Amino acid sequence: MMTLATHKSIVDPLSAFTTGAFTADSKLPVPLTLTRFDILVDGGFVTVETKRVFRNVETRAIEATITFPVPVHAILFDLEARIDKRLLKAKAQKKILARET
C-alpha cells in the first residue's frame, strides 16, 4: 500500500512583484499587507477579482504605482481604490485624454 504525504503551504503569488518594490522617492518597502484573488469560471470566461490592501505606517502620505500583470487578451473592466473613507473609481479613457486629466 502506497501512502502519499500531503504538504500544505501558503504561497504569495505576488512575491515576485513585491520583492525589491519600493516607494518612488524614499526607497522604503511598499506596505502590501494582503492579497486576495476571487475567481469565477462561467461558460469558458474567467473573471478574476483581486483585492490588495496596503497600510501606510509613514508619517506622511505615500504614492505607489501598480502594474497589473495580466495576459495580452485580458480586459480590465473595473478598478476601484478605497483610501480611508474615499472610494475612487477608474474610468477608461483614450491615452491622450487620460494624461490630460
Secondary structure, 3 states (H helix, E strand, C coil): CCCCCCCCCCCCCCHHHHCCCECCCCCCECCEEEEEEEEEEECCEEEEEEEEEECCCCCCCCCCCCCCCCCCCCCCCCCEEEECCEEEECCCCCHHHHHHC
